[in-house]
Amino acid sequence: MSSSLSSLHLAVALDGAGWHPAAWRESVARPHELLTAAYWTDLVTEAERGLLDFVTIEDALGLQSSSFTEPDGRTDQVRGRLDAVLIAARVAPLTSHIGVVPTVVATHTEPFHISKAIATLDYVSSGRAGLRVQITARQNEAAHFGRRTFPPLHREEYDTPAVQKVVADAFDEAADYAEVVRRLWDSWEDDAEIRDVATGRFVDRDKLHHIDFEGSFFSVKGPSITPRPPQGQPIVSALAHATIPYRLVARASDIGYVTPHDVGQARAIVEEIRAEQTAVGRADETLHIFGDLVVFLDDDPAGAAARRERLDALAGHPYTSDALIFTGTPSQLADLLQELQSSGLSGFRLRPAVADHDLPAITQGLVPELQRRGAFRRSYEADTLRGLLGLARPANRYAAAAATV
């Protein structure tokens, strides 16, 4: 594979012991440590040793389930997790360059709370924070909060008008959620804090702004109680599989994660998101589109295949995923990533099948292979996540508006 393609961006998605449901049963896994800070610190520092752009941390508002819509009652798979934002806040100060992007479920949380949580994460990481916006329409998760209900949803009914309306509303809410979060980040101008001991003025009140957001889902006055984050705007990202979530990516995200299974599908997805991006007036903004892949990596292709088969046997069924499942060597994966990159993807978010096996295989096998091809960085070239992604620090919308009055 030619190395003429430009350098790509690389992230990993961290979820418990790994993305395969039997990952916790592998000899290298550490199931007794999944709820410890040390475990997550180990994973993120390993990702940083590999010079990766960022890690995402999975989260949800209900127990993990093999069912798309409801709890499954299984006891042979990992159940229970720590809060992703709090994991990120614990790990971030122990790292120096890698971005830390926890998952946030917009459906049952308040944008005001998340705005200050991610702003705080940006402070404790010195400008390396982001969030992954997720929605849920599961009845059991709604029941944890008791504020709203959802109709029963079944995967086979996904394309019916009734279900599409529920899905569209959930993603519209997520887009408004992201907009409120962004406005709250801007509700303090960068120089709002004066801290002048001589005059006794700590804050310039004229540089704190009400956002006065009124929408179908939220009514938020503002301002935030947390000053504008170091990046100005931490990164907003979202996973998308179809047209409705593609619109969320185009409208509200800096990064969209997509799940093509070949180059043709990747090209079609990129074209659709770019068209949506133009339709909402963001054609001139940088919007990264990352391909998601689950990876089983070994030095020998047969070894990777055998490991996957062994895990499938432990799980009692073949592993399936929304994303393409890659089984092979780091060199073969590098070939595939460069092939997929030709479709217009700017990076990839890899999901390690077994965290303690496949993450080191990424950092110590795939990364050196990509470096040899001139397709990946050899050192961190920026201290912020926006900088790593080639995104400028944005002007404050309220300061800019005041300057034009």
N, C-alpha and C positions, 0 to 999 in steps of 0.2 A: 504494500500500500504506500502510495506516495506521501511524503511529508510536506507537500506544498500547501496543504490546508493550514489555516491560521490556528494559533494556539486556542485550545478549547478550555472551557470552565468545567470544573469537576466538584461535585458535592456528594455526600453520602447521607442516606436516610437511616437513622438509628431507631430501632424498635425492639426493646427487650433483649432477648438472647439472639435475635436475628429474625428474618422474615419467614423462614420455613417454620411451620408450627412445631416441628420436632427438634428445632435447633437447641433447645435447652437440654436435650438428652445427649448431645455430642460430648466427647471426652474433654474437649477444650473449653466447653461452655462453663459458665459460673452461675448456675441458677440460684445459689445461696447468696449471691452478691447483687442481684438485680435491683434491689431496693437500697443500695448503698451509694453514697456520693463517690466513693473511690472507683466503683465500676464505671460510672459515666465519665468521670475524669479520665480514666484510662482510655476509653474509646475516643473521646474528643482530642486528647493529646496525641494519640496515634494518628488520627486524621490530620492534625496539624503537622506532624512529622512528615506526612505525605504532601504537604503544601496545598491541601485542598482549599477551595474557596470557602466552603461553609459546611456545617452539618445541620440537618433538620432533625427534630426530636418529635416522635409521634405522640399523640394524646387523643383522648376521647372522653365523653361524659357517661360512658357505660363500660361494663366489662368487655374485654376482647371476646369476639365470637366468630365462629366459622360461618355463621349465617349472615346474609346480607342485611337482614331487617330486624333480627330479634336475638335475644340471648340463646345460647345453644345448650347450656347445662354441662358442657364437657369439663372433665377434670384432668385430662391428659395433656393439656396445653397450658402455656403461660396465661395466668389470669391475675389481674391487678397491676397497677403501674403507679409511678410517681408523677407529680404534676410537671409538665414539660417546661413551663416558664420558670419554675423554681429550680429544676435541674439546670437550666441554662444560666440562671443567676449564680448558682453554686460553681459551675464549671468555668464560666467566662473569665473571672479574675485569675484563674490558673493557666490561662493561655494568653498568647500575645498577638496573633495575626488572624486566626481562623474566625469566620463568621459563625454566629450561634443563632439558629432560627427555630424556636419552638413552635409547635402547632397550637392554634387557638380555635376553639369551636365557637363560631359567632352566634349560633342559633340560640343559645341559652345564657350567654354572658353579655355583659354591658360594655360597650365600646369605651366609656370613660375609664373603667377599671383597667382594661387592657392597654389603653393608651398610656397610662402612667406606668403600668408594669413594663411595657416594652421600652418606654423612655428610660426607666430606671435601669433596665438591662443594657441599654446603649451607654449609659453612664458607667456602669460597673465593668463594661467591656471596653471602654474608651473608643466607642464608635464601631462596634462589630455586630450589632443586633439586627434582627429581622423577625418577622412572624410569618407563619403559614396559616392562612385563613381556611377553615373547614366548616362545612355545614352538616347538620344531621336532621333527619326526619323520622327517627326511630321512636316508636311509642314508649318503649321502656326508658329511654333517656329523658324524654319529656316528663315522664312520671317522677323523675328525681326532683323536678322543680315545681310541678303543679301549677304552672302559669298558663300553659297552652296545651293543646292536644293535636295529634296528627292522625289521619286515617291510616288503616292498615296498608302497608306498601309491600308489593311483591315484585321481584325482579322481572317476571314474565309480563307484568302489566306496565312496565316502565314507559312504553311508548303511547299509552292511552292518554287522552286529553286530561282526565282528572289527575293522574299522577304527574303529568308534565306541568300542570298548573301548580301543584305543590312544590315541585322541584324548582320551577321558575321563580316562585315567590321566595323560596329559601335562598336562592342565589342573588336575587334582587336585594334581599335583606343583607346578605353578606357584602354586596357592593356598597350599600349605604353605610354599613358598619365600618368598612375600610375607609370610606370618605370621612366619617366622623372622627375616626382615629387620626387620620392625617391632619384634619383641621385642628384637632386638639394639640397635636405636636407643634403646629404653627401658632397656637394661641398666645405663646410668649415670643416676642421678638428676641433675636440673639443677644441683644445688649439691654434686655429688660432689667437685669440685675446690676445695679450700680455699685452696691457694697461700699458706699462712701461713709467712712466712720466720722469724718470731720463734720459733714452736714447731717448725719443721721439718716440718710436715705439709702435703704437697701434695695428697693425696687422702684422703677419708674412705672407708675400705674398706667400711664398713657400707652405703654408698650405691652400691656396685657389686653387681650381682645376676646370679647364674646364671640363665639362662632355662630350662635343663633341658627343651628341646623334644625330644619323642620322637614320631615319626610314621612313616608308611609309607615315606617317602622320605628323611627327614633325622633325624639324631640330633645335636643341637647343644647344648653345655653353656653356652657364654658365660662371662663377659660379653664384650662387644665390647672392642676395644682403642682405639676412638675415642669420646670423650665424646659425650653426647647432642647431636644436631644443633641448630642455631639454631631451626629450625621445630618441634623436638620430633619430628615425623614429617614428613619430606618427602613429596611427593605420589606416590602409586602409581596408575598408569593401565594400561589394557590395551585392545587392539583386539578386538572381538567380532563374529562374523557369525551365530551360531546359538545354540541353547539351552545347549549345554555351556559355551562361552566366556561367555555371558551370566551363568552362575552364578559364574564367576570374577570378573567385574565386580561382581556383587552381594555376593560374599563378601569380596573382598580389595582393592577399588579405591576410590579417591577420584573417578576419572574413567573412564568407559567410552567408547571411540570406536566408533560403530556406522555402518552403511552403508545406510541406507534410500534408496530410489529415488523415493519420493513421500511425501506427508503421511500417507496411510493406513498405509503400511508403517512409517513413523516412529512413529506412534501405537501400533501393535501392539508394536513393539520396546520402546518406553518402558514400556508396560503390563507386558510380560513381565519386564523387568528389575526394575521396582518390586515385582512379586509375588515374585520371587526374593529381593529385598532384605528384604522383610518376613519371608519364610520363614526367613532366617538371623538374624533378630533385629536388623536394622540399619534398621528403618523410620524411626527418629528421627534417623538420621545423614544429612548432606548427601552425596549421590552425584550428581555431574554426569554427564549423558549428552550427549556431543558427536556431532554428525553429521559424517562425513567426506565431502568432495567433492574431486575433481580439478578444477582450474580452468584454462581458457584464456581470458584476459581481454584485451580490446582496446576502444578507444573506439568502434569500429564492429562490430556483430555479424558482418557479412560478413568483416571483417578477421580476427576470431577464428576463424571457420569455415575461412577460407582457410589460416590458419597451421596449424590442426590437420590439414587435408588435406595440406599440404606436408610436415609431420612424418610423417604416416602413409605418404606415398609414399617418404620416405627410409627408413623402417623396413621397408617392404615389406608392410605389413598394417595394417588399421585398429586403433587403440589401444583396448584394452578394460581394464576395471578392476573390482575388487570394489565400488568406490564409484561413486556417481553422477558422471558426467562433465558438467561445465557448460562451455558454450561461449557467450560473449556479452560484454556490457558490465558494468562495475561496478554500474550502476543495476539492471540485470536480475538480477544476482546478489544484490543487496540485497533485491529483491522475493522471490526464492526463499528466502533465508535466513529472512526474517521469516515467510514462509508455513510453512516447516518448523518454525520455532520454536513455532508455535501447537500443534504436536503434543506439546509437553512437553520438547523438547530445550532445554538451557540454553546451548549454545554450538556452535561448529563448529571442526573442524580442517581447514584447507584445504591441499590438496596442489598446489603450483605445478607446472604441466606443464613449464614451462621456468623454472628458478629465477631467472635474471637478468632475465627479462621479467615473469613473472606475480607474483613476490613484490613488486616495486615497484608493479605494478598493484593489488595488494591494499592496500599501505600508503598509496599516493598517490591511488588511485581509489576502492576500496571503502570504506576507513575514513572518508574525508571524507563519502561518501554516507550511510553509516550515522549519522555524527555529525549530519548535517543532519536526519535523521529522529528524532533523540533516542534512537537505539538502540545507541550505543557511546560509551564514555568519551572525554572531551576531555583528560584528564591521568591519570597513574597515581595511584591513590588509596591505594596500600599499597606497602610496601617488600619484602614477602615474597610468595612465590607463594601460600601459603595465604591471605594477606590479600587478594590480587587475586581469589581464587576464593570469598571470603566464608567461609572455613573457620577456625574458632578454633584456636589452638594447643592441642593436646590435653594433658591431664594425663598424667603418667608412670604407667603401670599398676602398676609395682612400688612407687613411692612411695605411690600411692593405696591399694594393698593393705596396706602397712605401717601406714598411718595408721588403718586400720579394725581392726587387730589389738588 
